[in-house]
Amino acid sequence: MTANTTTFKRNLLTSILGAALVLGLSGCSSMTTRDKNTAIGAGVGAVAGAVLTGGSAWGTVGGAAVGGVIGNQVGKNR
């Protein structure tokens, strides 16, 4: 691959990820605080699970599940 091809692919990937992020976040505007906490917990849990298990799919899914439950329970009794 040439340097121009690599740069183009990197810029395209960055643009796609940016657009997905903007569209994804716009869908969160009608979510309750508890829903947002659940989504954040699942995201953080998925990353933590992937890191702790070396990128294992089971670790990522398990981390997302545990993180989602914890995020859902945060501030429940307020």
TITOR-244556 format. One line per 2 residues: number of its first residue (from 1); their letters; for each residue z, x, y of N, C-alpha, C. Coordinates in Angstrom, 3 decimals. Atoms other than C-alpha are relative to their C-alpha. Last residue first. Example, Ala and Ser with C-alpha at 12.3 -4.5 7.8 and 13.67 -1.06 7.14 Angstrom:
! TITOR-244556
2	sa	-0.060 -0.820 -1.190 7.140 13.670 -1.060 0.730 -0.770 1.090 ~ 0.000 0.890 -1.190 7.800 12.300 -4.500 0.000 0.900 1.200
***
This chain:
! TITOR-244556
78	rn	-0.225 0.058 -1.455 45.139 -32.525 8.320 -0.108 -1.389 0.521 ~ -1.193 0.782 -0.327 45.604 -32.639 4.551 0.280 -0.081 1.505
76	kg	0.045 1.338 0.575 42.076 -31.551 3.614 1.153 -0.869 0.476 ~ -0.331 0.986 -1.027 41.988 -28.560 5.956 0.029 -1.438 -0.497
74	vq	-0.578 -0.583 -1.214 40.241 -26.363 3.407 0.226 -1.109 1.029 ~ -1.431 0.280 -0.069 39.671 -28.386 0.209 0.668 0.553 1.267
72	ng	-0.232 1.426 -0.082 35.895 -28.586 0.516 1.477 -0.326 0.203 ~ 0.414 0.448 -1.327 35.595 -24.889 1.272 0.256 -1.480 0.205
70	iv	-0.987 -0.501 -0.964 37.630 -24.066 -1.833 -0.348 -0.464 1.404 ~ -1.251 0.744 0.202 35.469 -26.323 -3.995 1.053 0.449 0.998
68	gg	0.198 1.365 -0.497 32.281 -24.889 -2.530 1.251 -0.841 -0.139 ~ -0.026 -0.022 -1.464 33.510 -21.325 -3.024 -0.174 -1.381 0.605
66	va	-1.391 -0.230 -0.403 34.292 -21.980 -6.690 0.122 -0.010 1.527 ~ -0.806 1.167 0.395 30.874 -23.513 -7.304 1.444 0.148 0.471
64	ag	0.358 1.117 -0.881 29.009 -20.861 -5.318 0.849 -1.231 -0.314 ~ -0.576 -0.263 -1.313 30.871 -18.078 -7.113 -0.292 -1.122 0.977
62	gv	-1.442 0.197 0.113 30.004 -19.596 -10.479 0.699 0.217 1.332 ~ -0.224 1.446 0.117 26.347 -19.880 -9.515 1.494 -0.311 -0.072
60	tg	0.393 0.621 -1.263 26.221 -16.270 -8.320 0.287 -1.498 -0.012 ~ -0.988 -0.364 -1.014 28.186 -14.939 -11.276 -0.289 -0.646 1.339
58	wa	-1.225 0.753 0.295 26.004 -16.842 -13.726 1.083 0.292 1.027 ~ 0.235 1.401 -0.382 22.854 -15.493 -12.061 1.245 -0.835 -0.236
56	sg	0.135 0.916 1.134 24.182 -11.941 -12.310 -0.190 -1.438 0.494 ~ 1.191 0.828 -0.128 23.569 -9.883 -9.188 -0.239 -0.957 -1.149
54	gt	1.215 -0.809 -0.009 26.006 -7.065 -9.942 -1.274 -0.809 0.028 ~ 0.571 -0.068 1.345 28.849 -9.352 -10.964 -1.305 0.792 -0.054
52	lv	-1.005 -0.372 1.000 31.085 -8.874 -7.916 -0.577 0.159 -1.404 ~ -0.444 -1.379 -0.223 28.189 -8.840 -5.465 0.943 0.442 -1.109
50	ag	1.117 -0.895 0.286 26.550 -11.967 -6.863 0.425 1.458 0.143 ~ 0.236 -0.002 1.439 29.840 -13.840 -6.976 -1.115 0.942 -0.397
48	av	-1.090 -0.744 0.623 30.656 -12.830 -3.401 -0.189 0.088 -1.514 ~ 0.180 -1.416 -0.337 27.247 -13.969 -2.173 1.075 0.843 -0.678
46	ag	1.193 -0.474 0.706 27.519 -17.272 -4.023 -0.236 1.482 0.268 ~ -0.323 -0.181 1.410 31.082 -17.801 -2.825 -1.178 0.533 -0.800
44	vg	-0.825 -1.207 0.085 30.087 -17.235 0.797 0.351 0.295 -1.459 ~ 0.819 -1.165 -0.366 27.295 -19.766 0.491 0.759 1.305 -0.136
42	ag	0.956 -0.228 1.087 29.404 -22.308 -1.394 -0.866 1.218 0.283 ~ -0.716 -0.539 1.152 32.240 -21.959 1.105 -0.923 0.307 -1.158
40	ia	-0.330 -1.389 -0.326 29.855 -22.450 4.018 0.720 0.661 -1.169 ~ 1.239 -0.779 0.018 28.406 -25.577 2.424 0.267 1.472 0.300
38	tn	0.453 -0.088 1.386 31.841 -27.011 1.645 -1.247 0.871 -0.101 ~ -0.885 -0.943 0.682 33.140 -26.214 5.137 -0.418 0.190 -1.462
36	kd	0.359 -1.347 -0.464 30.096 -27.940 6.636 0.853 1.049 -0.692 ~ 1.286 -0.339 0.616 30.698 -31.043 4.516 -0.428 1.418 0.384
34	rt	-0.269 -0.281 1.413 34.365 -31.088 5.561 -1.283 0.376 -0.736 ~ -0.618 -1.325 0.077 33.416 -30.797 9.218 0.257 0.386 -1.449
32	tm	-1.396 0.005 -0.420 31.099 -33.767 8.831 0.543 1.425 -0.113 ~ -1.000 -0.236 1.045 27.368 -33.226 8.634 1.407 -0.075 0.589
30	ss	-0.670 1.263 0.306 25.011 -34.849 11.145 1.079 0.160 -1.071 ~ -0.550 0.630 -1.200 23.958 -31.592 12.800 0.753 -1.298 -0.298
28	cg	-1.462 0.016 0.045 23.587 -29.722 9.513 0.616 -0.770 1.161 ~ -0.436 1.050 0.912 19.884 -30.511 9.053 1.514 -0.147 -0.056
26	sl	0.192 1.267 -0.711 19.054 -28.454 12.133 0.419 -1.180 -0.873 ~ -1.124 0.261 -0.894 20.630 -25.480 10.393 -0.164 -1.306 0.768
24	gl	-1.201 0.275 0.778 18.155 -25.590 7.529 1.187 -0.347 0.872 ~ 0.135 1.330 0.594 15.139 -25.892 9.803 1.250 -0.384 -0.795
22	vl	-0.023 0.985 -1.086 16.264 -22.922 11.897 -0.089 -1.420 -0.557 ~ -1.346 0.048 -0.555 17.092 -20.839 8.824 0.112 -1.054 1.087
20	aa	-0.834 0.716 0.974 13.808 -21.691 7.100 1.430 -0.134 0.519 ~ 0.358 1.418 -0.080 11.888 -20.681 10.233 0.851 -0.825 -0.968
18	gl	-0.490 0.532 -1.273 13.744 -17.371 10.381 -0.288 -1.485 0.142 ~ -1.443 0.156 0.120 13.149 -16.712 6.678 0.604 -0.563 1.285
16	is	-0.257 1.115 0.917 9.429 -17.372 7.088 1.493 -0.248 -0.133 ~ 0.363 1.252 -0.672 9.193 -15.142 10.152 0.301 -1.217 -0.871
14	tl	-0.998 0.242 -1.046 11.082 -12.297 8.466 -0.275 -1.313 0.727 ~ -1.227 0.413 0.672 8.862 -12.556 5.378 1.095 -0.316 1.016
12	ln	0.236 1.345 0.524 5.735 -12.425 7.526 1.260 -0.541 -0.672 ~ -0.011 0.935 -1.137 7.035 -9.441 9.479 -0.204 -1.440 -0.454
10	rk	-1.369 0.067 -0.493 7.885 -7.554 6.264 0.102 -0.992 1.161 ~ -0.795 0.767 0.960 4.510 -8.382 4.736 1.440 -0.158 0.471
8	ft	0.420 1.390 -0.063 2.680 -7.214 7.860 0.843 -0.863 -0.935 ~ -0.528 0.566 -1.245 4.680 -3.993 8.034 -0.354 -1.467 0.120
6	tt	-1.442 0.115 0.170 3.948 -3.212 4.380 0.631 -0.641 1.227 ~ -0.228 1.083 0.953 0.251 -3.931 4.852 1.482 -0.238 -0.189
4	na	0.295 1.263 -0.678 0.109 -1.776 7.984 0.252 -1.201 -0.908 ~ -1.118 0.318 -0.890 1.875 1.128 6.272 -0.228 -1.335 0.700
2	tm	0.003 -0.731 -1.255 -0.677 1.123 3.493 1.181 -0.441 0.849 ~ 0.000 0.831 -1.184 0.000 0.000 0.000 0.000 0.873 1.245
***
